[in-house]
Amino acid sequence: MALGPFSKQDHVEITSLGIEFAVSVVLGTWAGYVLDGKLGSGPWLLVAGAFAGFALGFYIILRAAKNMSRADANLKKADKKDGRS
């Protein structure tokens, strides 16, 4: 079964990144909700927790993209060295 330009491993990595992003937003929002309940600060910590979770999820995605790009560059460099390019 053709998966397009992506391998099965790429699909697993993309799916896990999506799950990590969603979990970071949900956990940040939940932590803000719990702190709002304990401190009685209204919805402000919930909103701050949601933004913090979003920022953390975005950081995770950017870090993974950087690592994937570095791995691709190393693979191309190795192929060029071996004369496969």
Secondary structure by P-SEA (a helix, b strand, c coil): cccccccaaaaaaaaaaaaaaaaaaaaaaaaaaaaaaaacccaaaaaaaaaaaaaaaaaaaaaaaaaaaaaaaaaaaaaaaaccc
